[in-house]
């Protein structure tokens, strides 16, 4: 690279570095939006444990709250779809999924995706004893989802706990 080319490239790069902060702060997609209040997230997650109507009402008003997680105790995170899953509320889970809720292994166990659970646990055996929200196990989720074949498979793999107590 010759001297003239080197100077041009560095001047251009330096100019971009000077202008980039103004571009990013002027652009609305880079402006920081306020986050949801902890109390609102708690209300939404609690609603999804028991009331489809209240869940819909909150989600209609605050659609971006869908995948927010509440932390009940240190390290004990739970989303609305997680709460609905361990409470056996398929109506609420189906509604949240129809709106784009992100699913985890516990939701899949509740919904009866046995082949998926078997594959994941076979490939990653430590997940058999992974605690879900509030310590509920895969076995609990498969039971409340009424999937006896998956329940039997999990038990055959050695999972006997429905809840892992005292971990949070």
C-alpha positions as CSV (number, residue, x, y, z in Angstrom):
1,X,0.0,0.0,0.0
2,X,1.4,3.4,-0.9
3,X,1.6,6.4,1.4
4,X,-1.2,8.3,-0.3
5,X,-3.6,5.3,-0.2
6,X,-2.7,4.7,3.5
7,X,-3.5,8.3,4.4
8,X,-6.8,8.3,2.5
9,X,-8.0,5.1,4.2
10,X,-7.0,6.3,7.7
11,X,-8.7,9.7,7.2
12,X,-11.9,8.0,6.1
13,X,-11.8,5.6,9.0
14,X,-11.1,8.4,11.4
15,X,-14.0,10.4,10.0
16,X,-16.3,7.5,10.4
17,X,-15.2,7.0,14.0
18,X,-16.0,10.7,14.7
19,X,-19.4,10.6,13.1
20,X,-20.6,7.1,14.2
21,X,-21.6,8.1,17.7
22,X,-23.9,10.8,16.4
23,X,-25.4,8.4,13.8
24,X,-26.2,5.7,16.4
25,X,-27.7,8.1,19.0
26,X,-29.8,9.9,16.4
27,X,-31.2,6.6,15.1
28,X,-34.3,5.5,17.0
29,X,-33.4,1.8,17.0
30,X,-30.3,2.6,19.1
31,X,-32.2,4.7,21.6
32,X,-32.7,2.9,24.9
33,X,-36.3,2.2,25.8
34,X,-37.4,1.9,29.4
35,X,-37.6,-1.6,30.7
36,X,-40.7,-3.2,32.2
37,X,-41.4,-2.7,35.9
38,X,-40.7,-5.8,38.0
39,X,-44.2,-5.6,39.4
40,X,-45.8,-5.7,36.0
41,X,-43.6,-8.7,35.0
42,X,-44.6,-10.5,38.2
43,X,-48.3,-9.8,37.6
44,X,-48.0,-11.2,34.0
45,X,-46.2,-14.3,35.1
46,X,-48.6,-14.9,38.0
47,X,-51.6,-14.4,35.7
48,X,-50.3,-17.1,33.3
49,X,-50.4,-19.5,36.2
50,X,-54.1,-19.3,36.5
51,X,-56.0,-17.0,34.2
52,X,-56.2,-17.0,30.4
53,X,-58.3,-13.9,30.5
54,X,-55.9,-11.9,32.6
55,X,-52.9,-13.1,30.6
56,X,-54.5,-12.0,27.4
57,X,-55.4,-8.6,28.9
58,X,-51.8,-7.9,30.0
59,X,-50.3,-9.2,26.8
60,X,-52.6,-7.2,24.6
61,X,-51.6,-4.0,26.5
62,X,-47.9,-4.8,26.7
63,X,-47.0,-7.2,23.8
64,X,-43.3,-7.0,24.4
65,X,-43.7,-8.5,27.9
66,X,-44.3,-11.9,26.3
67,X,-40.8,-13.4,27.0
68,X,-39.9,-11.4,30.1
69,X,-38.8,-13.5,33.1
70,X,-39.4,-12.9,36.7
71,X,-36.8,-13.9,39.4
72,X,-38.7,-15.1,42.5
73,X,-35.6,-16.1,44.4
74,X,-31.9,-15.8,43.5
75,X,-31.5,-17.8,40.3
76,X,-35.2,-18.9,40.1
77,X,-36.3,-17.5,36.8
78,X,-39.7,-18.0,35.3
79,X,-41.5,-16.8,32.2
80,X,-45.3,-16.8,31.7
81,X,-45.1,-19.8,29.5
82,X,-43.0,-21.5,32.2
83,X,-45.6,-20.8,34.9
84,X,-48.5,-22.0,32.7
85,X,-46.5,-25.2,31.9
86,X,-45.8,-26.3,35.4
87,X,-49.4,-25.5,36.4
88,X,-50.8,-27.7,33.6
89,X,-52.5,-24.8,31.8
90,X,-52.4,-25.9,28.2
91,X,-54.9,-23.3,27.2
92,X,-52.5,-20.5,28.4
93,X,-49.4,-22.2,27.0
94,X,-51.1,-22.6,23.6
95,X,-52.1,-18.9,23.6
96,X,-48.6,-17.7,24.6
97,X,-47.0,-19.9,22.0
98,X,-49.4,-18.6,19.3
99,X,-48.1,-15.1,20.2
100,X,-44.4,-16.2,19.9
101,X,-43.4,-17.3,23.4
102,X,-40.0,-18.9,23.5
103,X,-40.0,-22.5,24.7
104,X,-37.5,-24.4,26.8
105,X,-37.0,-28.1,27.6
106,X,-39.6,-28.0,30.4
107,X,-42.3,-26.5,28.2
108,X,-41.5,-29.2,25.6
109,X,-41.9,-31.9,28.2
110,X,-45.2,-30.4,29.3
111,X,-46.4,-30.3,25.6
112,X,-45.4,-33.9,25.1
113,X,-42.5,-33.6,22.6
114,X,-41.2,-37.0,23.8
115,X,-38.8,-37.6,20.9
116,X,-37.2,-34.2,21.3
117,X,-36.8,-34.6,25.1
118,X,-35.3,-38.1,24.6
119,X,-32.8,-36.8,22.1
120,X,-31.8,-33.8,24.2
121,X,-31.4,-35.8,27.4
122,X,-29.6,-38.6,25.5
123,X,-27.1,-36.1,24.0
124,X,-26.9,-34.1,27.3
125,X,-27.5,-36.5,30.2
126,X,-27.0,-33.8,32.9
127,X,-30.3,-32.2,31.7
128,X,-32.2,-35.1,33.2
129,X,-31.7,-33.5,36.6
130,X,-31.9,-29.9,35.5
131,X,-34.2,-27.8,37.7
132,X,-36.9,-25.8,36.0
133,X,-38.8,-22.9,37.5
134,X,-39.1,-23.3,41.3
135,X,-37.2,-26.5,41.0
136,X,-39.9,-28.5,39.1
137,X,-38.3,-31.3,37.1
138,X,-38.9,-32.7,33.6
139,X,-40.9,-35.5,35.3
140,X,-43.3,-33.0,36.9
141,X,-43.8,-31.3,33.5
142,X,-44.4,-34.5,31.7
143,X,-46.9,-35.6,34.4
144,X,-49.0,-32.4,34.4
145,X,-49.0,-32.5,30.7
146,X,-50.4,-36.0,30.9
147,X,-47.7,-37.8,28.8
148,X,-47.4,-41.3,30.4
149,X,-44.9,-42.6,27.9
150,X,-42.5,-39.7,28.5
151,X,-43.1,-40.0,32.3
152,X,-42.1,-43.7,32.1
153,X,-39.0,-43.0,30.0
154,X,-37.8,-40.3,32.4
155,X,-38.3,-42.7,35.3
156,X,-36.5,-45.5,33.5
157,X,-33.6,-43.0,33.1
158,X,-33.5,-42.6,36.9
159,X,-35.5,-39.4,37.4
160,X,-37.7,-39.8,40.4
161,X,-38.0,-36.2,41.7
162,X,-40.9,-34.1,40.7
163,X,-39.3,-31.1,42.4
164,X,-35.7,-30.5,43.4
165,X,-36.2,-28.8,46.8
166,X,-33.8,-26.3,48.4
167,X,-31.8,-25.4,45.3
168,X,-33.0,-21.8,45.2
